[in-house]
Amino acid sequence: MLIRRAQPSLYRCAGMAQITGTREPARLPAEDRLSELVKRRFVRQQGLADPAPASCAYLYPALMFQPRLLTGIVLVGIVLQSAPIFLTLAGILWWNVLVPRHNPFDALYNRTIAGPRHLPPLGSAPAPRRFAQGIAGTILAGAGLALVAGIPALAWFLEGLMLVALAALLLGRFCIGSYLYHRLRGKAAFAKPLS
């Protein structure tokens, strides 16, 4: 017997009527509506245009692919106290900033997830996302260099800082780097996360 798994709604990110197939706004529970608003705001804060209802459903998970993968690698680096891991990640993140069209994380997502599922591929990262990657790359470079220089206290501090930023991103849907980008550009109201 083949059991079909219910597909998550493709259009839920904006809470639009495509969920029900009507022109009326879908009636989502209050918690789901807030979650969808937070996801949509996250996508916008990453520098992408106001997402259409259909696009937000794949943009949010696509944008979260890199931080999820990065978190696993950072945790391995912390456990091993490996300067090469941190320095390699820093180099990759700075590569993403300088040559955003050739982001290896986005290429992996496009090849393994977007392609097989016939989703639009991720393109070049907008400025807020590149800024966040630059900050992460700098923190990881600092942790790696601190380990090379034999300053473990500084390495632990920077590793902890990176974990806090990744936890805020994965658990709170709040990108500290993008937040700082918008704050520095005078968009304080836009930068504030929804709670």
N, CA and C atoms as a LAMMPS dump frame, in Angstrom:
ITEM: TIMESTEP
0
ITEM: NUMBER OF ATOMS
585
ITEM: BOX BOUNDS ff ff ff
-5.0000000000000000e+02 5.0000000000000000e+02
-5.0000000000000000e+02 5.0000000000000000e+02
-5.0000000000000000e+02 5.0000000000000000e+02
ITEM: ATOMS id mol type element x y z
1 1 1 N 0.841 -1.166 0
2 1 2 C 0 0 0
3 1 3 C 0.894 1.24 0
4 2 1 N 0.648 2.114 -0.904
5 2 2 C 1.424 3.341 -1.026
6 2 3 C 0.705 4.442 -0.27
7 3 1 N 1.39 5.022 0.677
8 3 2 C 0.8 6.103 1.459
9 3 3 C 1.376 7.409 0.973
10 4 1 N 0.526 8.32 0.56
11 4 2 C 0.988 9.628 0.101
12 4 3 C 1.116 10.551 1.29
13 5 1 N 2.267 11.135 1.39
14 5 2 C 2.497 12.099 2.457
15 5 3 C 1.873 13.419 2.045
16 6 1 N 1.192 14.058 2.973
17 6 2 C 0.571 15.346 2.673
18 6 3 C 1.656 16.358 2.353
19 7 1 N 1.507 17.042 1.249
20 7 2 C 2.46 18.064 0.858
21 7 3 C 2.236 19.308 1.712
22 8 1 N 3.306 19.904 2.231
23 8 2 C 3.113 21.182 2.913
24 8 3 C 2.628 22.194 1.882
25 9 1 N 1.818 23.093 2.334
26 9 2 C 1.249 24.05 1.405
27 9 3 C 2.332 24.864 0.735
28 10 1 N 2.285 24.922 -0.561
29 10 2 C 3.276 25.662 -1.328
30 10 3 C 3.112 27.156 -1.15
31 11 1 N 1.958 27.595 -0.745
32 11 2 C 1.661 29.022 -0.721
33 11 3 C 1.521 29.594 0.678
34 12 1 N 1.903 28.874 1.696
35 12 2 C 1.62 29.327 3.049
36 12 3 C 2.454 30.504 3.513
37 13 1 N 3.593 30.75 2.927
38 13 2 C 4.481 31.778 3.437
39 13 3 C 3.799 33.135 3.541
40 14 1 N 2.972 33.461 2.604
41 14 2 C 2.281 34.736 2.66
42 14 3 C 0.872 34.586 3.203
43 15 1 N 0.468 33.368 3.57
44 15 2 C -0.851 33.152 4.12
45 15 3 C -1.948 33.453 3.121
46 16 1 N -1.715 33.162 1.854
47 16 2 C -2.658 33.542 0.817
48 16 3 C -3.674 32.444 0.548
49 17 1 N -4.595 32.773 -0.292
50 17 2 C -5.742 31.928 -0.555
51 17 3 C -5.424 30.684 -1.364
52 18 1 N -4.257 30.583 -1.956
53 18 2 C -3.949 29.416 -2.752
54 18 3 C -3.988 28.137 -1.919
55 19 1 N -3.918 28.277 -0.618
56 19 2 C -4.011 27.107 0.254
57 19 3 C -5.357 26.436 0.03
58 20 1 N -6.387 27.229 -0.053
59 20 2 C -7.734 26.687 -0.16
60 20 3 C -8.258 26.682 -1.579
61 21 1 N -7.565 27.362 -2.482
62 21 2 C -8.02 27.429 -3.857
63 21 3 C -9.069 28.495 -4.086
64 22 1 N -9.271 29.375 -3.129
65 22 2 C -10.244 30.454 -3.27
66 22 3 C -9.514 31.772 -3.394
67 23 1 N -10.252 32.824 -3.615
68 23 2 C -9.642 34.149 -3.672
69 23 3 C -9.632 34.822 -2.3
70 24 1 N -10.248 34.21 -1.34
71 24 2 C -10.281 34.763 0.011
72 24 3 C -9.019 34.364 0.761
73 25 1 N -8.546 35.22 1.682
74 25 2 C -7.375 34.837 2.474
75 25 3 C -7.647 33.553 3.249
76 26 1 N -6.659 32.699 3.284
77 26 2 C -6.796 31.439 4.003
78 26 3 C -6.874 31.714 5.489
79 27 1 N -7.615 30.891 6.166
80 27 2 C -7.754 31.029 7.614
81 27 3 C -6.73 30.118 8.281
82 28 1 N -5.643 30.701 8.683
83 28 2 C -4.606 29.949 9.38
84 28 3 C -4.727 30.228 10.863
85 29 1 N -4.386 29.267 11.698
86 29 2 C -4.333 29.567 13.123
87 29 3 C -3.365 30.725 13.37
88 30 1 N -3.601 31.478 14.435
89 30 2 C -2.794 32.673 14.724
90 30 3 C -1.309 32.339 14.781
91 31 1 N -0.945 31.215 15.383
92 31 2 C 0.467 30.852 15.499
93 31 3 C 1.079 30.611 14.112
94 32 1 N 0.333 29.937 13.221
95 32 2 C 0.833 29.704 11.867
96 32 3 C 0.975 31.003 11.093
97 33 1 N 0.006 31.917 11.266
98 33 2 C 0.092 33.202 10.56
99 33 3 C 1.327 33.956 10.998
100 34 1 N 1.614 33.97 12.304
101 34 2 C 2.802 34.658 12.804
102 34 3 C 4.057 33.988 12.249
103 35 1 N 4.089 32.664 12.25
104 35 2 C 5.236 31.952 11.72
105 35 3 C 5.453 32.291 10.248
106 36 1 N 4.387 32.361 9.481
107 36 2 C 4.503 32.692 8.066
108 36 3 C 4.963 34.13 7.872
109 37 1 N 4.486 35.042 8.712
110 37 2 C 4.935 36.435 8.631
111 37 3 C 6.417 36.549 8.952
112 38 1 N 6.868 35.808 9.945
113 38 2 C 8.286 35.827 10.322
114 38 3 C 9.14 35.285 9.176
115 39 1 N 8.7 34.2 8.553
116 39 2 C 9.449 33.637 7.423
117 39 3 C 9.507 34.628 6.263
118 40 1 N 8.391 35.253 5.984
119 40 2 C 8.349 36.215 4.875
120 40 3 C 9.258 37.405 5.163
121 41 1 N 9.21 37.883 6.393
122 41 2 C 10.071 39.003 6.777
123 41 3 C 11.541 38.596 6.686
124 42 1 N 11.854 37.365 7.096
125 42 2 C 13.22 36.866 7.002
126 42 3 C 13.7 36.893 5.546
127 43 1 N 12.868 36.408 4.639
128 43 2 C 13.228 36.393 3.219
129 43 3 C 13.491 37.819 2.732
130 44 1 N 12.641 38.748 3.124
131 44 2 C 12.813 40.14 2.721
132 44 3 C 14.079 40.741 3.329
133 45 1 N 14.366 40.431 4.582
134 45 2 C 15.547 40.983 5.237
135 45 3 C 16.843 40.438 4.633
136 46 1 N 16.76 39.298 3.972
137 46 2 C 17.937 38.759 3.293
138 46 3 C 18.23 39.514 2.003
139 47 1 N 17.351 40.447 1.65
140 47 2 C 17.579 41.291 0.488
141 47 3 C 16.806 40.876 -0.743
142 48 1 N 15.955 39.875 -0.612
143 48 2 C 15.145 39.453 -1.754
144 48 3 C 13.896 40.318 -1.821
145 49 1 N 13.398 40.511 -3.01
146 49 2 C 12.198 41.311 -3.203
147 49 3 C 11.047 40.688 -2.427
148 50 1 N 10.029 41.486 -2.203
149 50 2 C 8.858 41.001 -1.487
150 50 3 C 8.393 39.708 -2.146
151 51 1 N 8.49 38.597 -1.434
152 51 2 C 8.206 37.32 -2.072
153 51 3 C 6.736 37.132 -2.41
154 52 1 N 6.494 36.606 -3.586
155 52 2 C 5.14 36.228 -3.974
156 52 3 C 4.74 35.03 -3.132
157 53 1 N 3.459 34.82 -2.972
158 53 2 C 3.02 33.696 -2.139
159 53 3 C 3.647 32.365 -2.545
160 54 1 N 3.726 32.083 -3.817
161 54 2 C 4.276 30.794 -4.254
162 54 3 C 5.776 30.709 -4.034
163 55 1 N 6.476 31.813 -4.133
164 55 2 C 7.932 31.763 -4.042
165 55 3 C 8.445 31.688 -2.615
166 56 1 N 7.725 32.246 -1.676
167 56 2 C 8.216 32.265 -0.294
168 56 3 C 8.322 30.856 0.279
169 57 1 N 7.467 29.971 -0.161
170 57 2 C 7.481 28.605 0.356
171 57 3 C 8.779 27.883 0.019
172 58 1 N 9.413 28.21 -1.092
173 58 2 C 10.696 27.566 -1.392
174 58 3 C 11.875 28.469 -1.076
175 59 1 N 11.683 29.789 -1.022
176 59 2 C 12.796 30.683 -0.718
177 59 3 C 13.285 30.528 0.715
178 60 1 N 12.359 30.438 1.663
179 60 2 C 12.777 30.335 3.066
180 60 3 C 13.648 29.09 3.295
181 61 1 N 13.187 27.884 2.927
182 61 2 C 14.067 26.721 3.132
183 61 3 C 15.357 26.801 2.319
184 62 1 N 15.287 27.406 1.141
185 62 2 C 16.498 27.538 0.319
186 62 3 C 17.523 28.426 1.02
187 63 1 N 17.06 29.522 1.589
188 63 2 C 17.97 30.428 2.29
189 63 3 C 18.505 29.822 3.588
190 64 1 N 17.763 28.898 4.174
191 64 2 C 18.201 28.267 5.42
192 64 3 C 19.132 27.07 5.172
193 65 1 N 19.28 26.634 3.934
194 65 2 C 20.139 25.487 3.629
195 65 3 C 21.582 25.75 4.057
196 66 1 N 22.127 26.894 3.671
197 66 2 C 23.518 27.208 3.998
198 66 3 C 23.746 27.279 5.504
199 67 1 N 22.931 28.015 6.284
200 67 2 C 23.19 28.057 7.726
201 67 3 C 23.047 26.695 8.408
202 68 1 N 22.13 25.867 7.923
203 68 2 C 21.986 24.536 8.533
204 68 3 C 23.231 23.694 8.289
205 69 1 N 23.719 23.729 7.078
206 69 2 C 24.939 22.989 6.741
207 69 3 C 26.139 23.564 7.495
208 70 1 N 26.227 24.876 7.536
209 70 2 C 27.316 25.564 8.217
210 70 3 C 27.334 25.226 9.707
211 71 1 N 26.163 25.145 10.32
212 71 2 C 26.086 24.836 11.749
213 71 3 C 26.714 23.482 12.056
214 72 1 N 26.405 22.485 11.245
215 72 2 C 26.999 21.166 11.469
216 72 3 C 28.514 21.187 11.367
217 73 1 N 29.023 21.891 10.375
218 73 2 C 30.477 21.957 10.187
219 73 3 C 31.125 22.751 11.326
220 74 1 N 30.493 23.838 11.746
221 74 2 C 31.03 24.639 12.858
222 74 3 C 31.065 23.809 14.14
223 75 1 N 30.026 23.025 14.381
224 75 2 C 30.012 22.181 15.578
225 75 3 C 31.158 21.167 15.554
226 76 1 N 31.429 20.59 14.39
227 76 2 C 32.567 19.669 14.268
228 76 3 C 33.869 20.424 14.556
229 77 1 N 33.99 21.633 14.011
230 77 2 C 35.183 22.444 14.252
231 77 3 C 35.379 22.773 15.715
232 78 1 N 34.275 23.043 16.411
233 78 2 C 34.369 23.362 17.845
234 78 3 C 34.788 22.137 18.641
235 79 1 N 34.162 21.005 18.354
236 79 2 C 34.502 19.78 19.083
237 79 3 C 35.974 19.421 18.873
238 80 1 N 36.435 19.545 17.639
239 80 2 C 37.826 19.191 17.325
240 80 3 C 38.805 20.331 17.587
241 81 1 N 38.294 21.539 17.859
242 81 2 C 39.127 22.726 17.988
243 81 3 C 40.088 22.799 16.798
244 82 1 N 39.476 22.775 15.613
245 82 2 C 40.23 22.668 14.366
246 82 3 C 40.354 24.007 13.652
247 83 1 N 41.547 24.558 13.684
248 83 2 C 41.807 25.798 12.946
249 83 3 C 41.581 25.611 11.449
250 84 1 N 42.018 24.489 10.839
251 84 2 C 41.779 24.328 9.4
252 84 3 C 40.287 24.37 9.019
253 85 1 N 39.432 23.791 9.839
254 85 2 C 37.992 23.834 9.537
255 85 3 C 37.499 25.273 9.553
256 86 1 N 37.852 26.022 10.596
257 86 2 C 37.383 27.412 10.702
258 86 3 C 37.955 28.278 9.584
259 87 1 N 39.217 28.1 9.279
260 87 2 C 39.839 28.917 8.233
261 87 3 C 39.286 28.571 6.85
262 88 1 N 39.002 27.296 6.63
263 88 2 C 38.401 26.894 5.355
264 88 3 C 37.001 27.49 5.209
265 89 1 N 36.192 27.378 6.27
266 89 2 C 34.848 27.971 6.226
267 89 3 C 34.921 29.483 6.029
268 90 1 N 35.869 30.127 6.692
269 90 2 C 36.029 31.575 6.532
270 90 3 C 36.351 31.904 5.079
271 91 1 N 37.241 31.133 4.49
272 91 2 C 37.583 31.36 3.083
273 91 3 C 36.39 31.18 2.164
274 92 1 N 35.608 30.14 2.415
275 92 2 C 34.415 29.895 1.58
276 92 3 C 33.413 31.03 1.746
277 93 1 N 33.19 31.467 2.972
278 93 2 C 32.219 32.551 3.201
279 93 3 C 32.684 33.851 2.557
280 94 1 N 33.96 34.133 2.632
281 94 2 C 34.462 35.349 1.976
282 94 3 C 34.434 35.205 0.455
283 95 1 N 34.633 34.01 -0.05
284 95 2 C 34.464 33.757 -1.483
285 95 3 C 33.02 34.1 -1.875
286 96 1 N 32.06 33.667 -1.042
287 96 2 C 30.644 33.954 -1.303
288 96 3 C 30.376 35.455 -1.355
289 97 1 N 31.082 36.208 -0.537
290 97 2 C 30.904 37.664 -0.51
291 97 3 C 31.484 38.287 -1.775
292 98 1 N 32.664 37.847 -2.15
293 98 2 C 33.368 38.459 -3.277
294 98 3 C 32.887 37.962 -4.641
295 99 1 N 32.459 36.707 -4.698
296 99 2 C 32.004 36.115 -5.966
297 99 3 C 30.663 35.407 -5.707
298 100 1 N 29.606 36.163 -5.444
299 100 2 C 28.339 35.555 -5.008
300 100 3 C 27.711 34.594 -6.02
301 101 1 N 28.029 34.746 -7.295
302 101 2 C 27.463 33.821 -8.295
303 101 3 C 27.998 32.412 -8.153
304 102 1 N 29.13 32.269 -7.498
305 102 2 C 29.78 30.967 -7.39
306 102 3 C 29.817 30.473 -5.94
307 103 1 N 28.75 30.737 -5.195
308 103 2 C 28.627 30.278 -3.815
309 103 3 C 28.486 28.755 -3.829
310 104 1 N 29.439 28.02 -3.234
311 104 2 C 29.357 26.551 -3.274
312 104 3 C 28.158 25.992 -2.518
313 105 1 N 27.716 26.671 -1.455
314 105 2 C 26.533 26.212 -0.723
315 105 3 C 25.29 26.32 -1.603
316 106 1 N 25.157 27.446 -2.289
317 106 2 C 24.009 27.625 -3.185
318 106 3 C 24.076 26.642 -4.351
319 107 1 N 25.273 26.397 -4.856
320 107 2 C 25.427 25.433 -5.953
321 107 3 C 25.003 24.03 -5.498
322 108 1 N 25.387 23.672 -4.276
323 108 2 C 24.987 22.371 -3.732
324 108 3 C 23.471 22.299 -3.578
325 109 1 N 22.868 23.363 -3.052
326 109 2 C 21.409 23.405 -2.918
327 109 3 C 20.748 23.284 -4.297
328 110 1 N 21.229 24.061 -5.25
329 110 2 C 20.63 24.05 -6.585
330 110 3 C 20.712 22.668 -7.225
331 111 1 N 21.832 21.991 -7.021
332 111 2 C 22.034 20.685 -7.656
333 111 3 C 21.278 19.57 -6.939
334 112 1 N 21.266 19.591 -5.61
335 112 2 C 20.703 18.458 -4.866
336 112 3 C 19.239 18.627 -4.48
337 113 1 N 18.771 19.863 -4.378
338 113 2 C 17.39 20.073 -3.918
339 113 3 C 16.549 20.782 -4.974
340 114 1 N 16.982 21.946 -5.407
341 114 2 C 16.168 22.712 -6.36
342 114 3 C 16.007 21.979 -7.682
343 115 1 N 17.089 21.452 -8.237
344 115 2 C 17.031 20.761 -9.523
345 115 3 C 16.096 19.563 -9.519
346 116 1 N 16.32 18.594 -8.628
347 116 2 C 15.448 17.421 -8.614
348 116 3 C 13.969 17.733 -8.325
349 117 1 N 13.712 18.787 -7.569
350 117 2 C 12.327 19.145 -7.237
351 117 3 C 11.739 20.166 -8.207
352 118 1 N 12.507 20.537 -9.206
353 118 2 C 12.075 21.51 -10.217
354 118 3 C 11.694 22.858 -9.598
355 119 1 N 12.492 23.273 -8.632
356 119 2 C 12.313 24.581 -8.008
357 119 3 C 13.273 25.563 -8.67
358 120 1 N 12.947 26.837 -8.635
359 120 2 C 13.895 27.815 -9.176
360 120 3 C 15.208 27.786 -8.377
361 121 1 N 16.336 27.887 -9.046
362 121 2 C 17.62 27.863 -8.326
363 121 3 C 17.865 29.19 -7.605
364 122 1 N 18.684 29.107 -6.577
365 122 2 C 19.12 30.331 -5.91
366 122 3 C 20.096 31.06 -6.823
367 123 1 N 19.96 32.365 -6.897
368 123 2 C 20.88 33.172 -7.685
369 123 3 C 21.919 33.818 -6.781
370 124 1 N 22.528 34.87 -7.28
371 124 2 C 23.526 35.599 -6.498
372 124 3 C 22.902 36.194 -5.244
373 125 1 N 23.646 36.152 -4.172
374 125 2 C 23.15 36.678 -2.899
375 125 3 C 23.065 38.197 -2.942
376 126 1 N 21.944 38.752 -2.464
377 126 2 C 21.829 40.21 -2.349
378 126 3 C 22.757 40.739 -1.246
379 127 1 N 22.908 42.049 -1.207
380 127 2 C 23.846 42.699 -0.279
381 127 3 C 23.653 42.305 1.193
382 128 1 N 22.418 42.274 1.739
383 128 2 C 22.302 41.904 3.159
384 128 3 C 22.811 40.505 3.462
385 129 1 N 22.569 39.577 2.565
386 129 2 C 23.029 38.203 2.768
387 129 3 C 24.548 38.124 2.645
388 130 1 N 25.121 38.848 1.701
389 130 2 C 26.584 38.868 1.564
390 130 3 C 27.226 39.503 2.793
391 131 1 N 26.626 40.561 3.31
392 131 2 C 27.142 41.22 4.507
393 131 3 C 27.167 40.233 5.682
394 132 1 N 26.084 39.484 5.848
395 132 2 C 26.012 38.493 6.923
396 132 3 C 27.08 37.41 6.741
397 133 1 N 27.294 36.984 5.493
398 133 2 C 28.321 35.98 5.233
399 133 3 C 29.71 36.535 5.527
400 134 1 N 29.918 37.804 5.243
401 134 2 C 31.198 38.439 5.545
402 134 3 C 31.472 38.487 7.037
403 135 1 N 30.444 38.814 7.805
404 135 2 C 30.604 38.836 9.266
405 135 3 C 30.915 37.433 9.776
406 136 1 N 30.168 36.445 9.302
407 136 2 C 30.415 35.061 9.735
408 136 3 C 31.819 34.608 9.343
409 137 1 N 32.232 34.947 8.134
410 137 2 C 33.575 34.59 7.69
411 137 3 C 34.656 35.228 8.548
412 138 1 N 34.432 36.47 8.938
413 138 2 C 35.398 37.181 9.773
414 138 3 C 35.491 36.545 11.161
415 139 1 N 34.343 36.202 11.74
416 139 2 C 34.334 35.562 13.063
417 139 3 C 35.044 34.209 13.002
418 140 1 N 34.742 33.43 11.971
419 140 2 C 35.382 32.116 11.847
420 140 3 C 36.882 32.238 11.573
421 141 1 N 37.276 33.226 10.78
422 141 2 C 38.711 33.457 10.559
423 141 3 C 39.392 33.822 11.866
424 142 1 N 38.74 34.664 12.664
425 142 2 C 39.294 35.035 13.963
426 142 3 C 39.459 33.825 14.866
427 143 1 N 38.459 32.932 14.877
428 143 2 C 38.547 31.726 15.708
429 143 3 C 39.692 30.834 15.224
430 144 1 N 39.808 30.659 13.917
431 144 2 C 40.882 29.826 13.37
432 144 3 C 42.256 30.4 13.659
433 145 1 N 42.396 31.717 13.463
434 145 2 C 43.69 32.355 13.726
435 145 3 C 44.034 32.345 15.214
436 146 1 N 43.014 32.466 16.065
437 146 2 C 43.265 32.4 17.507
438 146 3 C 43.785 31.01 17.892
439 147 1 N 43.236 29.972 17.275
440 147 2 C 43.736 28.616 17.549
441 147 3 C 45.167 28.446 17.059
442 148 1 N 45.461 28.97 15.867
443 148 2 C 46.822 28.889 15.322
444 148 3 C 47.798 29.642 16.224
445 149 1 N 47.373 30.799 16.748
446 149 2 C 48.245 31.628 17.587
447 149 3 C 48.337 31.129 19.025
448 150 1 N 47.563 30.093 19.354
449 150 2 C 47.604 29.557 20.716
450 150 3 C 46.885 30.419 21.727
451 151 1 N 45.795 31.047 21.31
452 151 2 C 44.977 31.87 22.217
453 151 3 C 43.598 31.217 22.328
454 152 1 N 43.518 30.114 23.085
455 152 2 C 42.259 29.364 23.123
456 152 3 C 41.081 30.152 23.704
457 153 1 N 41.333 31.048 24.647
458 153 2 C 40.223 31.813 25.228
459 153 3 C 39.538 32.668 24.164
460 154 1 N 40.318 33.306 23.303
461 154 2 C 39.744 34.101 22.218
462 154 3 C 39.012 33.209 21.226
463 155 1 N 39.577 32.048 20.929
464 155 2 C 38.931 31.107 20.015
465 155 3 C 37.578 30.672 20.575
466 156 1 N 37.545 30.317 21.857
467 156 2 C 36.281 29.891 22.468
468 156 3 C 35.256 31.029 22.44
469 157 1 N 35.7 32.244 22.695
470 157 2 C 34.778 33.385 22.662
471 157 3 C 34.171 33.545 21.272
472 158 1 N 35.013 33.522 20.249
473 158 2 C 34.527 33.691 18.878
474 158 3 C 33.657 32.512 18.439
475 159 1 N 34.022 31.311 18.855
476 159 2 C 33.188 30.144 18.544
477 159 3 C 31.817 30.276 19.214
478 160 1 N 31.806 30.744 20.449
479 160 2 C 30.539 30.97 21.147
480 160 3 C 29.697 32.031 20.465
481 161 1 N 30.352 33.087 20.016
482 161 2 C 29.661 34.147 19.288
483 161 3 C 29.022 33.59 18.015
484 162 1 N 29.755 32.744 17.32
485 162 2 C 29.229 32.127 16.094
486 162 3 C 28.052 31.222 16.405
487 163 1 N 28.141 30.469 17.487
488 163 2 C 27.025 29.597 17.868
489 163 3 C 25.78 30.402 18.226
490 164 1 N 25.952 31.522 18.917
491 164 2 C 24.809 32.379 19.254
492 164 3 C 24.148 32.893 17.974
493 165 1 N 24.968 33.337 17.025
494 165 2 C 24.427 33.857 15.759
495 165 3 C 23.701 32.755 14.99
496 166 1 N 24.284 31.557 14.949
497 166 2 C 23.632 30.45 14.241
498 166 3 C 22.355 30.006 14.945
499 167 1 N 22.36 30.004 16.278
500 167 2 C 21.148 29.645 17.018
501 167 3 C 20.037 30.666 16.768
502 168 1 N 20.387 31.952 16.751
503 168 2 C 19.38 32.978 16.463
504 168 3 C 18.795 32.774 15.071
505 169 1 N 19.643 32.385 14.147
506 169 2 C 19.2 32.18 12.771
507 169 3 C 18.329 30.934 12.641
508 170 1 N 18.789 29.823 13.18
509 170 2 C 18.061 28.565 13.013
510 170 3 C 16.833 28.457 13.902
511 171 1 N 16.93 28.939 15.126
512 171 2 C 15.818 28.795 16.061
513 171 3 C 14.89 30 16.073
514 172 1 N 15.444 31.175 15.842
515 172 2 C 14.635 32.385 15.916
516 172 3 C 14.338 33.038 14.587
517 173 1 N 14.872 32.451 13.493
518 173 2 C 14.678 33.015 12.157
519 173 3 C 15.118 34.48 12.117
520 174 1 N 16.201 34.745 12.82
521 174 2 C 16.719 36.104 12.934
522 174 3 C 18.19 36.098 12.553
523 175 1 N 18.511 36.753 11.449
524 175 2 C 19.885 36.824 10.966
525 175 3 C 20.532 38.105 11.504
526 176 1 N 21.461 37.939 12.42
527 176 2 C 22.111 39.087 13.043
528 176 3 C 22.876 39.908 12.006
529 177 1 N 23.536 39.253 11.064
530 177 2 C 24.288 39.97 10.032
531 177 3 C 23.398 40.834 9.162
532 178 1 N 22.263 40.3 8.711
533 178 2 C 21.327 41.094 7.913
534 178 3 C 20.728 42.223 8.745
535 179 1 N 20.468 41.938 10.008
536 179 2 C 19.953 42.962 10.915
537 179 3 C 20.938 44.139 10.993
538 180 1 N 22.209 43.82 11.187
539 180 2 C 23.221 44.88 11.261
540 180 3 C 23.32 45.646 9.943
541 181 1 N 23.229 44.934 8.834
542 181 2 C 23.259 45.589 7.52
543 181 3 C 22.15 46.638 7.417
544 182 1 N 20.932 46.255 7.751
545 182 2 C 19.802 47.191 7.645
546 182 3 C 19.915 48.318 8.67
547 183 1 N 20.404 48.007 9.872
548 183 2 C 20.606 49.056 10.893
549 183 3 C 21.612 50.09 10.397
550 184 1 N 22.724 49.615 9.843
551 184 2 C 23.762 50.529 9.359
552 184 3 C 23.28 51.372 8.181
553 185 1 N 22.298 50.893 7.451
554 185 2 C 21.749 51.622 6.312
555 185 3 C 20.547 52.488 6.707
556 186 1 N 20.286 52.581 8.018
557 186 2 C 19.221 53.451 8.508
558 186 3 C 17.825 52.881 8.396
559 187 1 N 17.718 51.574 8.262
560 187 2 C 16.397 50.936 8.16
561 187 3 C 16.1 50.18 9.45
562 188 1 N 16.124 50.886 10.564
563 188 2 C 15.98 50.249 11.869
564 188 3 C 14.634 49.551 12.026
565 189 1 N 13.548 50.167 11.575
566 189 2 C 12.228 49.566 11.725
567 189 3 C 12.122 48.282 10.915
568 190 1 N 12.676 48.291 9.718
569 190 2 C 12.636 47.104 8.868
570 190 3 C 13.501 45.997 9.441
571 191 1 N 14.586 46.37 10.11
572 191 2 C 15.539 45.382 10.61
573 191 3 C 15.007 44.618 11.824
574 192 1 N 14.075 45.215 12.558
575 192 2 C 13.577 44.576 13.765
576 192 3 C 12.872 43.267 13.451
577 193 1 N 13.175 42.215 14.23
578 193 2 C 12.483 40.947 13.989
579 193 3 C 11.064 40.999 14.548
580 194 1 N 10.19 40.175 13.976
581 194 2 C 8.862 39.991 14.546
582 194 3 C 9.011 38.984 15.669
583 195 1 N 8.253 39.159 16.724
584 195 2 C 8.348 38.185 17.81
585 195 3 C 7.105 37.348 17.883
